Amino acid sequence: MPRLLGTEEWNKAAINRTVSYLLNCAAEAAALSDTFGSTQIQDDRSTRQEGTALFEVRNARMELVTEALALLLVSDNLNDAIRFLADPGWILNGHAMKDNPEGFGTLSTNIRQFVRISLFVTLAGEGQMRATMEELAFSTERGYLGVQWRREAEREFVSVLPVLYAIAVASRSERETIDFLGSQITAAVRNATHIDLMEEPDFQLLGIYATPPLAQPKEVSRQTVFNWIDGLAALWEMERRYAMRVRQMRQDTYHWNAINPTGDLVDWSLLIAEVAALRSGRSPVPLNIEVLPEMRFCQELASAFAQHAPRK
């Protein structure tokens, strides 16, 4: 698999040093939070809930690990990336779980961390999602990750529905889970409050799966809400936007040459959507047509991950 255009100039040793630095920061995230937090007003610290502080530390680890993973992927180091993707311990605890027979046990987290961790593990070809009206969960051999979603947080939940659906498809989760998420998407389509989200490429991209719960939901005025043509067009638009973002980052030569780009090197929502389509046998990636090099990279990365499909 080729490297992302422009990363050929990056020194391999420098990439490894940067990845190591980011992972070391993730390992020390809790200590760093305590150190820098000590400069805050004492009253503020006393009112911080322990659970909130824990989520903040995990958020910090998540961003650091995500950045390290992106560097590995764009520099054609897929094997090392999969090793980190498959181990939620880096985000949950700040270190690898290795051969710990207890794994990470049963943990509850917020929706943002749930999406990122389950997406990573799914890319590595492990685990499956479970979904009910009260809880979303992702089960792996290393542990059980859950998140409760509430009606007052509905907007946040709806905004990540396309990614959750792609994760469920890509992880080959049970039909009940996929149908449940499909029903939530149908409900969101009927709700005028979310009309702005429905028009985004992330939602229109759902058409590439062409599954019954999404193809023709009942009581919706349009004959087909999500269809293959619109899904393919949305996919190409997301790939085009990704290519433009990467090109804009390369123009900032100072940060680019320092292996410190000013944006995200990997579009994770796009990647999991392409992987889900490939693993479900509905390939949206025509590899025989001329596309921008950055788009080609994204397509070939998805094809590489599609080969790490979980067993049914």
Beta strands, then each sheet from edge to edge (+ up, - down):
strand 1: 105-108
strand 2: 128-131
strand 3: 135-140
strand 4: 143-148
sheet 1: 1+ 4+ 3- 2+
end
